[in-house]
Amino acid sequence: MRITEMMPKECRELLARTGFGRLGCSRDNQPYIVPVYFAYDSDRLYGFSTFGRKVDWMRENPKVCIEVDEVKGSDSWTCVIVEGRYEELPDTAQSNPARQRAYSLLETRALWWQNAEAARNIEGKSESVSPIFYCIHIDAISGHRAEPDPVESDKPVIRVLD
């Protein structure tokens, strides 16, 4: 297997086509990671949630990261890490353009609302909840790609028979 660094453009292409990853945040030296749907838009990622641990922690410490990967096999995968800053998009006149942008990008993704809604259903809560739109401003982006090594794939396969 050969592992190579991805160019920033390749990393951004992965973000644009996937829309699902894992968000990492921390508070009081304790990390927390959760799956999230997102929409990519040039220098930021947009997301949607309801209030819970993730939002509470990001409000306290806005430094976050998102990991996105595509796995085709054990020797064929790509992985991108985004380091960024959380910004909540409240339902105000000032934030309305950003909220509208977030909504318009997110609604093109299947199941973009599912995590927040599913969490509410699992908790058995049926009351109305306030949607929280947010963006992650991208400060840094990096990625790696694994590909089968042609030399390794030419090696004979040894089978052990019982």
PyMOL commands that set and color helices and strands:
alter all, ss='L'
color gray80, all
select helices_A, chain A and resi 8-18+53-60+96-106+114-122+150-153
alter helices_A, ss='H'
color red, helices_A
select strands_A, chain A and resi 2-5+20-27+30-37+39-41+44-49+63-73+76-89+132-147
alter strands_A, ss='S'
color yellow, strands_A
deselect
rebuild
show_as cartoon
